[in-house]
């Protein structure tokens, strides 16, 4: 009898593979990856054309390109974001969302760039990055994150569980639920080379709270190189451990993703 083999490493970016005592194999088609970067971010390694081609090759319905906001050294100028209108948004069967990963700068939830730039973007992610974050106590940090979530321009919070800032996650999950802001489980965070020692425990807590309060999440590749698009392999063990329900993962349903964020 031929033994059934798990998906190959090449297939992992496109399908969810889980192992648990009750369920040995589950595969579900990934429809979208929203958090990715091109060479325009200054420390990524693929062009926009290469990213589009890879997203099409992987059969995505939606690909998001979200270059770093201006507070990250080496990233693009505001004029880059203001000229995004020249790029077509439909590539065959794949829709392209062009936006930014804005930086949460402080405990007031201040985002970099400005509203005139934000309104030109298809999608807006906000996240804390070590290079441009001024923090405080855990309560102050949490207040800053909640303020960024409540900012009406924010669609997604990137890698809230990476441990860059010490946070209280229950208020963050409840604010995300109230405002229809998606919290990201960021696969890149768990790479050993990233050195985020508290990422696993933090993201498990986020998943358990989102499951408890029925709050959708989004998986993010944070791809800085085209082959990593839709690569969520480091997320899957955490989803399995928490028995996180598929219906709360928007990557499996483009219509739910668009509807939840109020996008057309």
Secondary structure, DSSP 8 states (H G I E B T S, - for coil): --------TTTTTTB-----SS-S----B--EE--B--GGGSS----HHHHHHHHHHTT-SEEEEEEE-TTSTT---HHHHHTGGGS-SEETTEEEEEEEEEEB-BTT--BSS-HHHHTT-SEEEEE--GGG-B--SHHHHHHHHHHHHHSTT--EEE-TTSSSS---HHHHHHHHHHHT-EEEEEGGGGSGGG--TTHHHHHHHHHHHHHHHT--EEEE--BSSGGGTT--HHHHHHHHHTT--GGGBGGG-HHHHHHHHT--
